[in-house]
Amino acid sequence: MKARKATPLARIQLLILDVDGVLTDGRLYFGARGEPLKVFHVRDGHGIKLLMGAGVEVAAVSGRRSSAVAARMRELGVPHVMQACSDKVAALQRLTRRLGLDPLNCACICDDTPDLPLMSAVGVAGAVADAHPLVLSAAHWIAKTEGGRGAVRELCDALLRARAGRR
């Protein structure tokens, strides 16, 4: 019997999540006192928990700072949360060095052009369905779902299937 070749998805040891436009729908909501509000999809959260349960590290990396993001990631048990991050490639390098991982065994999921350098620095670059056209063209994997509507769950499921040897 011929052994099946591992797909790039099967080698992923760390998933890096952009926040605005990926874990959220990209719209910015503000309360009556000007406080920023975020809406997260419950299926994304469950996918993140399943992935971490399978031994894949997860990190949320955002260019903005939000107490809602900190609270949601704490609730999910995501151990690596970097906010107000102006250089996501440097954040990737610090994190992979600390975890002893090769960046080529990392994946990210993004939606807009500021994340193109990060997409180039990982082994699998993912995009949400409604990502900017340049992000879509740079992606190795594209969700069928828009950001904030379950796209992260789609990628988590694809990673879990690949780890189990299923397509």
N, C-alpha and C positions, 0 to 999 in steps of 0.2 A: 504494500500500500504506500502511495506517495504521500510524504508529509506536506501539509499545507504551509505555505509561506506566510509568515506573520505580516499583517498589514501595518502601515504606519500608525493607525489608530490603536492597535494592540500593544504598541510599545509605549504608549503615553503613561507617564508617571505623575504628571502635574498638569492640571487644567487651570489656566488663568482666565478669569472672567472680568471683562469690562463691566461697568455698572450701567451708566446712563445709555439707554438705547439697546442694551442687551438684557440685563436683569430687570430693567424698566422699559417702558415704551418710548423713552427718550424725551417725553414732554416734561417740563418743569412745572410743578405745582407749588403754590405758596399759600399758606394759611392766612387768616385775618391779621395776624401780627407779623407777617413776613417770613414766618418759619417755612423752610422747604419741606415738602411732603413727597414721599415716593410710594409707588404702588408696585408690589412684587407679585409674581405668579406662584401659587402654591405648588404647581407641578414642577417648576424649576427647582424649588427648594427640596422637594422629594428626590428629584434626580441627583442633586448635589449630595444629599445624604446617602443615597444608594452608591454613588461613585466613591465617596470617602469610605463607606463600609467595605468596598472591594479593594481598598488599599491605595487608591489614587489620591494624591494630595490635591487640594483645591485652594486657590488664592483669588481674592477679589482685589482688583487694582483699579483705582479711579482717579481721574484728574481733579475731581471735586471732593469736598469734604462734606459728610452728612451724618448726623447722629442716627438717622433712619437706617442707613447702610450698616453702620456699626451694630445697631440693635439687631437687624435681620441676620447678619453674619454670625453674631454671637448666638442667636437663637438656633441657627443651623449647625453651629459648632465648627464653622470655617476658621481654621487656625491662622491663616495668613491674610491679613487685611491691610492694604496700603492705600491711604487716601491722600488727596492733594498731591498726587504723584505726577510730576512734570516730565519724568523720563522713565517710561515703562520698561525700556530695554535694560537700563541700569537696575531697576527693581527686579527684573527677571534674573539678571546676572547675580545680584546679591542673594536672591532666594535659592537659585540652583546651586550656588557655591555652598550656602548654609546646609542645604538638604543633600548635597553630594550627587546632584543630578546633571545629566547632559541636557542642554537646552533643546537638542534635537529630539529628546524624549518628552517634550512638553508640547502642550496645545494651548491655543487661546481662542476666544470667540469675541468678535468685535463688530462694530457697526459704522465707524467713521474714519476719515483719513488720518487723524492724529495717531491712530494705532497701526498704521502701515509699517513703521519700523519694527514694532513688536511682532507683527505677523511674519516679517522676514527673518526674525531671530529664533523662531520655534520650528519644530518638526512638522506640526499640523496647525495651519491657520484656518480658523473657522469664521463664518460670518452669518449674521441673522439675515432672514429673507429680504428685509427692507433696508439693508445696509447701502451705503453710498456705492455707486457703480465702480469706483476704483477699488474699494474694499472687496466687492464681489469678484472682481477680476483677479485679485491677489489671493483669494481664498482657495484652499485645498478642499474644503468641505463647506457646504452652504445648507443652512436649515431651510425647511419648507415653511417655517413659522417666523413671524415677525418678532422683533425684540420685545420683551416684557409679556409675551403671550405663549411661552413654552418652548422657545428656541433652545434654551440651555438644557431643558429636559431632553430634547431631541438629540443633542450632542452627547449628553450623559448616557442615554440609551445606546447610541452608536458605539461609544467607547466600551460600554459593558458588553455589548454583543461581540465586539472585536476581541476583547479579552477572553470571552468564552469560546472563541473560534467560530462564531456564527456571523453571517453577513447581515 
